[in-house]
Amino acid sequence: MTEGDAVRDQAAMSELSHRFGVAEPDLATPLHGLTWDERDLHCEKHTEFSTYLWCASLDPVTGEPCGENPFMHGFGFVA
């Protein structure tokens, strides 16, 4: 989503931490994440790419993830 660009990874995680009102993660480590309202977003940096994992509870009626999808709003993501 950030095409392996470390600067874009850092900008994305910083923007998300501000949007969800949580402290910024330690971006110097290859694995870092955010936790807010019983949801988690993890980023793992590799040499030429990064992986993101979003974990959220599922709505018992719709089966859809609860809360705002962190991938739905710009910040340079290619998604």
ZAPA-233729 format. One record per residue: residue number from 1; residue in one letter; x, y, z of N, C-alpha, C, O in turn. Coordinates in Angstrom, 3 decimals, decimal comma. Example, Ala and Ser with C-alpha at 12.3 -4.5 7.8 and 13.67 -1.06 7.14 Angstrom:
<pts>
<1; 'A'; <13,190; -5,690; 7,800>; <12,300; -4,500; 7,800>; <13,200; -3,300; 7,800>; <14,236; -3,319; 8,465>>
<2; 'S'; <12,850; -2,250; 7,080>; <13,670; -1,060; 7,140>; <12,900; 0,030; 7,870>; <13,409; 1,138; 8,039>>
</pts>
This chain:
<pts>
<1; 'M'; <0,819; -1,198; 0,000>; <0,000; 0,000; 0,000>; <0,857; 1,254; 0,000>; <0,473; 2,277; -0,568>>
<2; 'T'; <2,005; 1,175; 0,630>; <2,911; 2,324; 0,602>; <4,096; 2,037; -0,304>; <5,071; 2,789; -0,314>>
<3; 'E'; <4,013; 0,958; -1,058>; <5,018; 0,552; -2,037>; <6,406; 0,386; -1,427>; <7,411; 0,614; -2,101>>
<4; 'G'; <6,468; -0,014; -0,140>; <7,749; -0,271; 0,508>; <8,544; 0,968; 0,862>; <9,703; 0,860; 1,262>>
<5; 'D'; <7,958; 2,128; 0,725>; <8,630; 3,393; 1,005>; <8,548; 3,675; 2,510>; <7,462; 3,915; 3,038>>
<6; 'A'; <9,683; 3,647; 3,192>; <9,718; 3,838; 4,645>; <9,138; 5,186; 5,065>; <8,497; 5,282; 6,112>>
<7; 'V'; <9,354; 6,221; 4,267>; <8,820; 7,549; 4,590>; <7,293; 7,526; 4,513>; <6,620; 8,112; 5,361>>
<8; 'R'; <6,746; 6,850; 3,500>; <5,283; 6,737; 3,378>; <4,713; 5,867; 4,494>; <3,627; 6,156; 4,997>>
<9; 'D'; <5,421; 4,806; 4,893>; <4,984; 3,991; 6,029>; <4,870; 4,850; 7,284>; <3,860; 4,821; 7,986>>
<10; 'Q'; <5,921; 5,611; 7,547>; <5,944; 6,452; 8,743>; <4,831; 7,492; 8,690>; <4,156; 7,723; 9,693>>
<11; 'A'; <4,631; 8,120; 7,538>; <3,576; 9,127; 7,401>; <2,199; 8,505; 7,610>; <1,341; 9,096; 8,266>>
<12; 'A'; <1,988; 7,312; 7,055>; <0,692; 6,629; 7,202>; <0,423; 6,294; 8,665>; <-0,669; 6,564; 9,165>>
<13; 'M'; <1,391; 5,715; 9,352>; <1,197; 5,347; 10,750>; <1,033; 6,591; 11,628>; <0,253; 6,572; 12,580>>
<14; 'S'; <1,753; 7,661; 11,322>; <1,607; 8,905; 12,078>; <0,208; 9,485; 11,891>; <-0,437; 9,889; 12,859>>
<15; 'E'; <-0,257; 9,526; 10,645>; <-1,595; 10,068; 10,377>; <-2,667; 9,231; 11,069>; <-3,601; 9,774; 11,660>>
<16; 'L'; <-2,529; 7,908; 10,993>; <-3,510; 7,040; 11,648>; <-3,504; 7,222; 13,159>; <-4,568; 7,254; 13,778>>
<17; 'S'; <-2,331; 7,342; 13,760>; <-2,278; 7,515; 15,217>; <-2,958; 8,813; 15,624>; <-3,628; 8,856; 16,655>>
<18; 'H'; <-2,799; 9,872; 14,835>; <-3,463; 11,145; 15,134>; <-4,968; 11,021; 14,930>; <-5,745; 11,516; 15,746>>
<19; 'R'; <-5,385; 10,368; 13,852>; <-6,817; 10,217; 13,565>; <-7,534; 9,437; 14,663>; <-8,651; 9,786; 15,044>>
<20; 'F'; <-6,899; 8,385; 15,171>; <-7,540; 7,550; 16,185>; <-7,204; 7,978; 17,615>; <-7,648; 7,348; 18,574>>
<21; 'G'; <-6,414; 9,056; 17,755>; <-6,137; 9,610; 19,078>; <-5,271; 8,732; 19,962>; <-5,482; 8,655; 21,172>>
<22; 'V'; <-4,294; 8,068; 19,351>; <-3,384; 7,221; 20,123>; <-1,950; 7,673; 19,887>; <-1,660; 8,378; 18,920>>
<23; 'A'; <-1,058; 7,259; 20,779>; <0,345; 7,629; 20,648>; <0,956; 6,980; 19,408>; <0,596; 5,865; 19,032>>
<24; 'E'; <1,875; 7,693; 18,789>; <2,572; 7,134; 17,628>; <3,443; 5,968; 18,067>; <4,035; 6,005; 19,146>>
<25; 'P'; <3,525; 4,925; 17,231>; <4,376; 3,789; 17,579>; <5,845; 4,133; 17,392>; <6,182; 5,151; 16,788>>
<26; 'D'; <6,716; 3,281; 17,913>; <8,152; 3,416; 17,703>; <8,432; 2,991; 16,261>; <8,505; 1,800; 15,960>>
<27; 'L'; <8,585; 3,952; 15,397>; <8,736; 3,675; 13,971>; <10,139; 3,212; 13,600>; <10,398; 2,894; 12,439>>
<28; 'A'; <11,047; 3,171; 14,572>; <12,417; 2,732; 14,294>; <12,525; 1,209; 14,240>; <13,518; 0,676; 13,745>>
<29; 'T'; <11,518; 0,513; 14,741>; <11,553; -0,947; 14,745>; <10,863; -1,497; 13,495>; <9,987; -0,832; 12,942>>
<30; 'P'; <11,235; -2,679; 13,044>; <10,615; -3,233; 11,838>; <9,170; -3,677; 12,044>; <8,430; -3,813; 11,069>>
<31; 'L'; <8,749; -3,907; 13,290>; <7,376; -4,300; 13,581>; <6,808; -3,324; 14,599>; <7,330; -3,197; 15,706>>
<32; 'H'; <5,746; -2,642; 14,224>; <5,131; -1,688; 15,142>; <3,628; -1,667; 14,891>; <3,154; -2,152; 13,863>>
<33; 'G'; <2,891; -1,107; 15,829>; <1,451; -1,109; 15,671>; <0,748; -0,061; 16,497>; <1,356; 0,631; 17,313>>
<34; 'L'; <-0,563; 0,043; 16,265>; <-1,447; 0,955; 16,973>; <-2,585; 0,148; 17,553>; <-3,014; -0,841; 16,958>>
<35; 'T'; <-3,078; 0,559; 18,705>; <-4,261; -0,064; 19,298>; <-5,220; 1,041; 19,711>; <-4,816; 2,005; 20,361>>
<36; 'W'; <-6,491; 0,905; 19,337>; <-7,516; 1,874; 19,708>; <-8,865; 1,153; 19,731>; <-9,121; 0,284; 18,898>>
<37; 'D'; <-9,709; 1,508; 20,668>; <-11,080; 0,988; 20,762>; <-11,179; -0,500; 20,422>; <-12,008; -0,892; 19,601>>
<38; 'E'; <-10,356; -1,314; 21,035>; <-10,369; -2,766; 20,821>; <-10,064; -3,174; 19,375>; <-10,497; -4,233; 18,919>>
<39; 'R'; <-9,324; -2,334; 18,667>; <-8,864; -2,653; 17,313>; <-7,353; -2,470; 17,282>; <-6,790; -1,710; 18,071>>
<40; 'D'; <-6,710; -3,169; 16,367>; <-5,257; -3,094; 16,239>; <-4,869; -2,966; 14,769>; <-5,523; -3,527; 13,890>>
<41; 'L'; <-3,809; -2,228; 14,522>; <-3,211; -2,155; 13,198>; <-1,717; -2,371; 13,376>; <-1,063; -1,643; 14,122>>
<42; 'H'; <-1,185; -3,366; 12,696>; <0,236; -3,696; 12,794>; <0,896; -3,481; 11,438>; <0,306; -3,760; 10,394>>
<43; 'C'; <2,116; -2,985; 11,470>; <2,900; -2,780; 10,257>; <4,240; -3,480; 10,449>; <4,901; -3,310; 11,473>>
<44; 'E'; <4,628; -4,263; 9,459>; <5,937; -4,914; 9,483>; <6,706; -4,472; 8,248>; <6,277; -4,695; 7,116>>
<45; 'K'; <7,859; -3,836; 8,490>; <8,681; -3,337; 7,387>; <9,679; -4,406; 6,951>; <10,376; -5,000; 7,774>>
<46; 'H'; <9,733; -4,635; 5,656>; <10,701; -5,540; 5,052>; <11,621; -4,684; 4,185>; <11,431; -3,470; 4,118>>
<47; 'T'; <12,583; -5,261; 3,538>; <13,527; -4,484; 2,730>; <12,830; -3,737; 1,599>; <13,052; -2,540; 1,417>>
<48; 'E'; <11,993; -4,434; 0,841>; <11,385; -3,783; -0,325>; <9,870; -3,629; -0,247>; <9,250; -3,188; -1,215>>
<49; 'F'; <9,261; -3,983; 0,883>; <7,816; -3,806; 1,034>; <7,461; -3,796; 2,521>; <8,293; -4,106; 3,374>>
<50; 'S'; <6,218; -3,438; 2,812>; <5,686; -3,472; 4,174>; <4,374; -4,227; 4,152>; <3,649; -4,197; 3,159>>
<51; 'T'; <4,070; -4,901; 5,243>; <2,780; -5,567; 5,365>; <2,001; -4,908; 6,495>; <2,571; -4,503; 7,508>>
<52; 'Y'; <0,685; -4,809; 6,304>; <-0,215; -4,246; 7,299>; <-1,256; -5,284; 7,666>; <-1,752; -6,004; 6,800>>
<53; 'L'; <-1,589; -5,366; 8,950>; <-2,609; -6,278; 9,430>; <-3,542; -5,496; 10,338>; <-3,114; -4,946; 11,353>>
<54; 'W'; <-4,826; -5,446; 9,973>; <-5,849; -4,767; 10,766>; <-6,701; -5,827; 11,440>; <-7,241; -6,706; 10,768>>
<55; 'C'; <-6,830; -5,758; 12,754>; <-7,637; -6,703; 13,517>; <-8,774; -5,944; 14,202>; <-8,540; -4,949; 14,888>>
<56; 'A'; <-10,003; -6,419; 14,012>; <-11,170; -5,792; 14,629>; <-12,221; -6,861; 14,893>; <-12,277; -7,883; 14,209>>
<57; 'S'; <-13,047; -6,604; 15,894>; <-14,170; -7,496; 16,157>; <-15,154; -7,423; 15,002>; <-15,231; -6,415; 14,299>>
<58; 'L'; <-15,912; -8,507; 14,811>; <-16,934; -8,535; 13,770>; <-18,301; -8,220; 14,369>; <-18,631; -8,667; 15,468>>
<59; 'D'; <-19,084; -7,449; 13,634>; <-20,455; -7,157; 14,030>; <-21,240; -8,467; 13,994>; <-21,225; -9,157; 12,975>>
<60; 'P'; <-21,925; -8,826; 15,083>; <-22,631; -10,104; 15,111>; <-23,785; -10,199; 14,114>; <-24,193; -11,300; 13,746>>
<61; 'V'; <-24,312; -9,061; 13,677>; <-25,437; -9,068; 12,739>; <-24,956; -9,110; 11,291>; <-25,408; -9,939; 10,500>>
<62; 'T'; <-24,036; -8,208; 10,953>; <-23,606; -8,092; 9,557>; <-22,380; -8,942; 9,222>; <-22,142; -9,272; 8,060>>
<63; 'G'; <-21,609; -9,291; 10,246>; <-20,374; -10,031; 10,002>; <-19,247; -9,149; 9,494>; <-18,173; -9,649; 9,161>>
<64; 'E'; <-19,478; -7,839; 9,430>; <-18,472; -6,879; 8,977>; <-17,627; -6,412; 10,159>; <-18,102; -6,427; 11,295>>
<65; 'P'; <-16,382; -5,996; 9,914>; <-15,553; -5,466; 11,000>; <-16,203; -4,233; 11,634>; <-16,776; -3,395; 10,938>>
<66; 'C'; <-16,107; -4,134; 12,954>; <-16,655; -2,990; 13,685>; <-15,704; -1,796; 13,568>; <-14,487; -1,966; 13,504>>
<67; 'G'; <-16,267; -0,605; 13,543>; <-15,470; 0,612; 13,547>; <-14,955; 0,993; 12,178>; <-15,203; 0,323; 11,176>>
<68; 'E'; <-14,220; 2,107; 12,174>; <-13,692; 2,660; 10,928>; <-12,570; 1,806; 10,360>; <-11,651; 1,413; 11,079>>
<69; 'N'; <-12,650; 1,529; 9,089>; <-11,602; 0,809; 8,379>; <-10,439; 1,778; 8,156>; <-10,610; 2,785; 7,470>>
<70; 'P'; <-9,254; 1,496; 8,722>; <-8,133; 2,433; 8,587>; <-7,611; 2,559; 7,156>; <-6,834; 3,470; 6,869>>
<71; 'F'; <-8,017; 1,673; 6,261>; <-7,529; 1,709; 4,888>; <-8,434; 2,504; 3,946>; <-8,157; 2,573; 2,749>>
<72; 'M'; <-9,493; 3,095; 4,455>; <-10,488; 3,737; 3,594>; <-10,158; 5,184; 3,232>; <-10,834; 5,752; 2,374>>
<73; 'H'; <-9,154; 5,800; 3,843>; <-8,906; 7,226; 3,629>; <-7,469; 7,511; 3,232>; <-6,591; 7,536; 4,094>>
<74; 'G'; <-7,215; 7,721; 1,991>; <-5,968; 8,210; 1,441>; <-4,657; 7,947; 2,153>; <-4,230; 6,799; 2,271>>
<75; 'F'; <-4,016; 9,003; 2,628>; <-2,663; 9,085; 3,175>; <-1,644; 8,320; 2,341>; <-0,772; 7,635; 2,876>>
<76; 'G'; <-1,767; 8,448; 1,029>; <-0,753; 7,914; 0,135>; <-0,831; 6,430; -0,114>; <0,009; 5,889; -0,833>>
<77; 'F'; <-1,822; 5,738; 0,460>; <-1,947; 4,306; 0,221>; <-2,375; 4,055; -1,208>; <-3,176; 4,802; -1,770>>
<78; 'V'; <-1,848; 3,018; -1,783>; <-2,195; 2,625; -3,148>; <-3,466; 1,801; -3,167>; <-4,144; 1,738; -4,193>>
<79; 'A'; <-3,807; 1,160; -2,039>; <-4,950; 0,257; -1,927>; <-6,003; 0,590; -2,918>; <-7,040; -0,072; -2,964>>
</pts>
